[in-house]
């Protein structure tokens, strides 16, 4: 499945360079934390005087996790206008390198693991734009390694449809976040790899040792990437248990021998590291039981508003893609799920239904019982690691079925996915180059352009989309040689 992974690599590279620096959810805050870790400041100075947020509830919540970090000379970003997608990007000019300055970040106590790779390269840049792109590139490499691992775990020789679920799970939002300075990229990618590994383990044939180890590594990284990581790990394990059944799980563990215990130890280490960090530095997270009836009603609105994030809501979530893009992707997920339902047995149908319900219920309950107390809304990127289980599982069930998908259907699906990836990148580029009120073909009128201009980046994205589109074509069998 080299074409699929290669397409993701090219598209993510385009996002790394072609998206305006700091134009991703909370990227300026994650950038400050990354710089701090590069300078040896894993936490920074407590900043009880900070008032970050639009309401008193938000301010009280962010104050617990806000830290002040010294940003070295030249790396402090200018003030930019990110909030209005109708206009091209405008940033205050910098006549000379900005002096060192202490900046506050409301992600100061976040789990450090996702920032380690970006911190290793952030100082390779001599000004903020280069620093952001170097840090993005390092984080993108880590995320892409886990996305490639997910494909490797699911791939079955000669069965193109074996990775169709992964192709559908990796939306433009996944690659946008992976190519941004944001811990959600590693969380999503490791979550996909962990689920893929568990699905591989639950197949009829016993998995080789590397599958156990890869699954354990992905689970450890998932657990240690963000605060809810252990919950996502438990969810994945529950899916595998439901698919296999208790008796089959015991047999599979005996067959795997010591390798299974090594994998389990890796996952346990990730969970323990998460809990130790959260106990030492995490905020208080009381269960939000106040005005519970109102919260349950508002939670439905939160689900509706967060749904477009799953496919693509870019910048600081102020720019949503045209409705046809998320609707197209949602249609593919629904059709894939219905085909899997039709092709599956009773146990598999029950698991698929439970996963679909959990994909809605867990984000809903997460906001009602936890996030609501902070005063902030639900963001789709924070729950992709859960919701992606639906297309992953549906694709896996279709692969296991004796009813093979028509080759034309697989090829058409990946062709649509490739087209949507390119369209999403192009529309985001237009938003920063000329604004959504600007010309549709913006290259000659761009107010803002990435390094080397728009042409190389658009060609890179188009090549990535073409590779994704071509990944669904049936593999050619070598012609037999006549003697």
C-alpha positions in Angstrom: 0.0 0.0 0.0 2.9 2.3 -0.8 0.8 4.6 -2.9 -1.6 5.3 -0.1 1.1 6.1 2.4 3.1 8.0 -0.2 0.1 10.1 -1.0 -0.4 11.0 2.7 3.3 11.9 2.9 3.1 14.3 0.0 -0.2 15.9 1.2 1.2 16.3 4.7 4.4 17.9 3.4 2.1 20.3 1.5 0.3 21.2 4.7 3.6 21.7 6.6 4.8 24.3 4.1 1.6 25.6 2.5 -0.4 26.4 5.6 0.4 29.8 7.1 2.6 29.4 10.3 0.6 29.3 13.5 -2.6 29.0 11.4 -3.9 25.8 13.1 -5.9 25.3 16.3 -4.0 26.8 19.2 -0.7 26.5 17.2 0.8 29.7 18.7 0.3 28.2 22.2 1.8 24.9 21.2 4.7 26.7 19.5 5.6 28.5 22.7 5.5 25.2 24.7 7.7 23.6 22.0 10.2 26.4 22.2 10.2 26.0 26.0 11.0 22.3 25.8 13.7 23.0 23.3 15.2 25.4 25.9 14.9 22.8 28.7 11.7 24.3 30.2 9.2 21.4 30.3 6.8 23.5 32.4 7.9 27.1 32.6 6.9 29.6 35.3 3.4 29.4 36.8 1.3 32.4 35.7 -1.6 32.9 38.1 -2.0 36.4 36.8 -2.9 35.2 33.3 -6.5 35.8 32.0 -6.8 33.6 28.9 -10.4 32.9 27.8 -13.6 34.7 26.9 -15.5 34.0 30.1 -14.7 33.8 33.8 -15.2 30.0 33.6 -12.7 29.7 30.8 -10.2 32.0 32.5 -10.4 29.9 35.7 -9.9 26.7 33.8 -6.9 27.9 31.7 -5.2 29.5 34.7 -4.6 26.0 36.1 -2.5 25.0 33.1 -1.1 28.3 31.9 2.7 28.8 32.1 5.0 31.6 31.1 8.0 30.7 28.9 10.9 32.8 27.6 10.9 32.8 23.8 14.4 33.5 22.5 15.4 36.4 20.2 14.0 36.2 16.7 11.5 33.4 17.4 8.7 35.5 18.8 5.9 35.6 16.2 4.3 38.9 15.0 0.6 39.7 15.5 -1.5 38.3 12.7 -5.2 38.5 11.8 -6.4 34.9 11.7 -10.0 35.3 12.6 -11.6 36.5 9.3 -11.5 34.0 6.5 -13.0 36.4 4.0 -9.8 38.4 3.9 -6.2 37.3 3.1 -3.8 36.9 6.0 -2.3 40.2 7.4 0.6 40.2 9.8 2.3 43.2 11.5 5.7 43.7 9.7 8.9 43.0 11.6 11.8 45.3 10.7 14.3 43.4 12.8 14.4 40.2 14.8 12.0 40.4 17.8 13.8 40.4 21.1 13.5 37.7 23.7 10.2 37.9 25.5 8.2 35.9 28.0 5.0 34.5 26.5 2.2 32.7 28.3 0.7 29.5 27.0 -2.5 27.8 28.2 -1.1 24.4 27.2 1.9 24.7 29.6 1.1 21.5 31.5 0.1 19.3 28.6 1.7 15.9 28.3 5.3 16.5 26.9 5.6 13.4 24.6 4.0 15.0 21.5 6.3 18.0 21.7 9.6 16.1 21.9 10.1 15.6 18.1 9.1 19.2 17.2 11.3 20.6 20.0 14.3 18.7 18.5 14.1 20.8 15.3 12.3 24.1 16.3 15.7 25.8 16.8 16.8 24.9 13.3 14.8 28.0 12.2 16.4 31.5 12.7 13.0 33.2 12.7 9.5 32.1 13.7 8.2 31.1 10.3 11.1 28.7 9.7 11.0 27.5 13.3 7.3 26.6 13.0 7.9 24.7 9.8 10.8 22.8 11.1 8.8 21.9 14.2 5.8 20.9 12.1 8.0 18.7 9.9 9.3 16.8 12.9 5.9 16.3 14.3 4.5 15.3 10.9 7.2 12.6 10.6 6.2 11.1 13.9 2.5 11.1 13.0 3.2 9.7 9.5 5.2 6.8 10.9 2.2 5.7 12.9 -0.2 6.2 9.9 2.2 4.0 7.9 2.2 1.5 10.7 -1.6 1.4 10.7 -1.5 0.5 7.0 1.2 -2.1 7.4 -0.8 -3.7 10.2 -4.0 -4.0 8.1 -2.5 -4.9 4.7 -3.3 -8.3 3.4 -1.3 -9.4 0.3 -3.3 -9.0 -2.9 -6.3 -7.5 -1.1 -6.5 -3.7 -1.9 -9.7 -3.4 0.1 -7.9 -4.5 3.3 -6.8 -0.9 3.9 -9.9 0.8 2.6 -11.0 1.6 6.2 -7.7 3.3 6.9 -8.0 5.4 3.7 -11.4 6.6 4.8 -10.4 7.2 8.4 -7.6 9.5 7.4 -9.5 12.7 6.5 -8.1 16.0 5.3 -8.4 17.1 9.0 -6.1 14.3 10.1 -3.4 15.3 7.6 -3.9 19.0 8.4 -3.4 18.4 12.1 -0.5 16.0 11.5 1.2 18.7 9.5 0.5 21.3 12.2 2.3 21.9 15.5 -0.3 20.2 17.7 -0.3 17.2 20.0 -3.5 15.9 18.4 -1.6 14.8 15.3 0.4 12.2 17.3 -2.6 11.2 19.3 -4.8 10.5 16.2 -2.1 8.7 14.3 -1.1 6.5 17.2 -4.8 5.9 17.9 -5.3 4.7 14.4 -2.2 2.4 14.6 -3.4 1.0 17.9 -6.9 0.2 16.6 -5.4 -1.3 13.4 -3.1 -3.5 15.5 -6.0 -4.7 17.6 -8.0 -5.5 14.5 -5.1 -7.4 13.1 -4.7 -9.4 16.3 -8.4 -10.3 16.2 -8.2 -11.9 12.8 -8.5 -15.6 12.5 -4.8 -16.3 11.9 -2.4 -15.8 14.8 -0.3 -12.6 14.3 3.5 -12.6 14.1 5.5 -11.1 17.0 6.0 -7.7 15.3 2.3 -7.1 15.3 2.1 -7.5 19.0 5.0 -5.2 19.6 3.8 -2.5 17.1 0.4 -2.6 18.7 1.9 -2.2 22.2 4.1 0.7 21.1 1.1 2.5 19.5 -0.9 2.0 22.6 1.8 3.4 24.8 2.2 6.5 22.7 -1.6 6.9 22.5 -1.9 6.7 26.3 0.9 9.2 26.9 0.0 11.8 24.2 -2.9 13.6 25.8 -5.0 13.5 29.1 -7.8 11.2 27.8 -5.3 8.7 26.3 -6.0 5.9 28.8 -9.7 6.1 28.0 -9.0 5.7 24.2 -6.8 2.7 25.0 -9.5 1.0 27.1 -12.0 1.6 24.2 -9.7 -0.1 21.7 -9.1 -3.1 24.0 -12.9 -3.4 24.5 -13.4 -3.5 20.7 -10.9 -6.3 20.3 -12.4 -8.2 23.2 -15.9 -7.9 21.7 -14.7 -9.2 18.3 -12.8 -12.1 19.7 -14.7 -13.2 22.8 -13.1 -14.1 26.1 -12.1 -17.7 25.1 -10.4 -16.6 21.9 -8.6 -13.8 23.7 -7.1 -16.3 26.2 -6.0 -18.6 23.3 -4.5 -15.6 21.4 -2.5 -14.5 24.5 -1.2 -18.1 25.0 -0.2 -18.3 21.3 1.6 -14.9 21.5 3.7 -16.0 24.6 6.1 -13.5 26.0 5.6 -11.0 23.2 2.1 -10.3 24.4 3.3 -9.5 27.8 5.9 -7.1 26.4 3.2 -5.4 24.4 1.0 -5.2 27.5 3.9 -3.8 29.5 4.4 -1.0 26.9 0.8 0.0 27.1 0.8 -0.1 30.9 3.9 2.1 30.9 2.2 4.7 28.7 -0.9 4.7 31.0 1.2 5.0 34.2 3.2 7.8 32.7 0.0 9.6 31.8 -1.4 9.2 35.3 1.8 10.3 37.0 2.1 13.5 34.9 -1.6 14.4 35.3 -1.4 13.8 39.1 1.6 16.1 39.3 0.7 18.8 36.8 -2.8 18.3 35.4 -5.7 20.5 36.2 -8.5 19.6 38.6 -11.2 17.8 36.5 -14.4 17.5 38.6 -17.4 15.7 37.1 -19.7 18.5 35.7 -22.9 17.6 37.5 -24.3 21.2 37.7 -27.3 22.0 35.5 -27.1 18.5 34.1 -30.4 18.6 32.2 -29.2 21.7 30.4 -25.9 20.2 29.8 -27.4 17.1 28.2 -29.4 19.3 25.8 -26.4 21.5 24.9 -24.3 18.4 24.4 -26.3 17.6 21.3 -25.5 21.1 19.9 -21.8 20.5 20.6 -21.9 17.3 18.6 -23.5 19.0 15.7 -21.0 21.9 15.8 -18.0 19.6 16.1 -19.0 17.2 13.3 -17.4 19.3 10.4 -14.1 19.2 12.4 -13.8 15.5 11.6 -13.3 16.2 7.9 -11.9 19.7 7.8 -12.3 22.9 9.8 -9.0 24.8 9.4 -7.1 27.8 10.9 -8.3 28.4 14.4 -11.5 26.6 13.4 -12.8 29.7 11.8 -12.7 28.3 8.3 -15.1 25.4 7.5 -14.9 23.6 4.2 -17.9 23.8 1.8 -20.7 21.5 2.8 -20.3 19.2 -0.1 -16.9 18.0 1.2 -18.0 16.7 4.7 -21.2 15.4 3.2 -19.2 13.4 0.6 -17.0 12.0 3.2 -19.9 11.2 5.6 -21.7 9.4 2.7 -18.6 7.2 2.1 -18.5 6.3 5.8 -22.2 5.4 5.9 -22.1 3.3 2.7 -19.0 1.5 4.0 -20.7 0.8 7.3 -23.9 -0.5 5.6 -21.9 -2.8 3.3 -20.0 -4.1 6.3 -23.3 -4.7 8.2 -24.7 -6.6 5.3 -21.6 -8.8 4.9 -21.1 -9.6 8.6 -22.3 -12.2 11.1 -24.3 -11.5 14.2 -21.3 -10.9 16.5 -19.6 -8.5 14.1 -22.8 -6.6 13.5 -23.2 -6.1 17.3 -19.7 -4.8 17.6 -20.1 -2.5 14.6 -23.3 -1.1 16.1 -21.7 -0.7 19.5 -18.7 1.1 18.0 -20.9 3.4 16.0 -23.0 4.3 19.1 -19.8 4.8 21.2 -18.4 7.1 18.5 -21.3 9.5 19.3 -21.8 8.7 23.0 -18.2 9.0 24.2 -17.6 12.5 22.8 -21.1 13.6 24.0 -20.4 12.4 27.5 -16.9 13.7 27.5 -18.2 17.2 26.9 -21.2 17.0 29.2 -19.3 15.5 32.2 -15.9 17.1 31.7 -15.2 19.7 29.1 -18.4 21.6 29.9 -16.9 22.5 33.3 -14.1 24.4 31.5 -16.5 26.6 29.5 -15.0 25.5 26.2 -16.7 23.6 23.4 -16.2 20.2 21.9 -13.6 20.0 19.1 -13.7 17.1 16.6 -9.9 16.7 16.5 -10.0 15.6 20.1 -12.2 12.6 19.4 -11.1 11.5 16.0 -9.1 8.7 17.6 -12.4 7.3 18.8 -14.7 8.1 15.8 -12.1 6.7 13.3 -12.9 3.3 14.7 -16.1 3.2 12.7 -14.5 3.3 9.2 -11.6 1.2 10.4 -13.8 -1.6 11.7 -16.2 -1.4 8.7 -13.3 -1.8 6.3 -11.9 -4.7 8.4 -15.2 -6.5 8.4 -15.5 -6.2 4.7 -12.0 -7.5 4.3 -12.9 -10.6 6.3 -16.2 -11.2 4.5 -16.4 -13.7 1.6 -18.3 -11.0 -0.3 -15.4 -9.1 -1.9 -16.0 -5.5 -2.8 -16.0 -4.9 -6.6 -12.7 -3.6 -7.7 -14.4 -0.7 -9.4 -16.1 0.3 -6.2 -12.8 0.4 -4.3 -11.1 2.4 -7.0 -14.0 4.9 -7.2 -13.8 5.4 -3.4 -10.1 6.1 -3.3 -10.5 8.4 -6.3 -13.1 10.5 -4.5 -10.9 10.5 -1.4 -7.9 11.8 -3.3 -10.0 14.5 -5.0 -11.4 15.7 -1.6 -7.9 15.9 -0.1 -6.7 18.1 -2.9 -9.8 20.3 -2.8 -9.5 20.8 0.9 -5.8 21.8 0.7 -6.5 24.2 -2.2 -9.5 25.9 -0.5 -7.4 26.4 2.7 -4.6 27.9 0.6 -7.1 30.3 -1.1 -8.4 31.4 2.3 -4.9 32.6 3.3 -3.8 33.8 -0.1 -6.7 36.0 -1.1 -9.5 35.3 1.4 -12.8 33.5 0.6 -14.0 36.7 -1.2 -11.0 36.6 -3.5 -10.8 34.9 -7.0 -11.3 31.2 -7.2 -8.0 30.7 -9.0 -5.8 32.7 -6.6 -2.2 31.9 -7.6 -1.6 35.1 -9.6 -3.3 37.3 -7.1 -1.9 35.9 -3.8 -1.3 38.4 -1.0 0.3 35.7 1.1 2.4 32.9 -0.4 4.5 30.1 1.2 8.2 29.8 0.5 8.9 29.2 -3.2 5.4 30.4 -4.1 2.2 28.5 -4.6 3.0 26.4 -7.7 5.4 23.9 -6.1 3.1 23.4 -3.1 0.0 22.9 -5.3 1.9 20.4 -7.5 3.0 18.5 -4.3 -0.6 18.4 -3.0 -1.9 17.3 -6.4 0.7 14.5 -6.6 -0.4 13.4 -3.1 -4.0 13.3 -4.0 -3.3 11.4 -7.2 -1.4 8.8 -5.2 -4.3 8.4 -2.8 -6.7 8.1 -5.7 -4.5 5.5 -7.5 -4.1 3.4 -4.3 -7.4 1.7 -4.8 -6.6 0.4 -8.3 -6.2 -3.4 -8.3 -2.6 -4.6 -8.3 -1.4 -5.9 -11.6 -0.4 -9.5 -11.6 2.9 -10.3 -13.4 2.3 -12.0 -16.7 3.3 -15.7 -16.7 6.3 -16.5 -18.8 5.8 -19.1 -21.5 8.6 -21.6 -21.9 
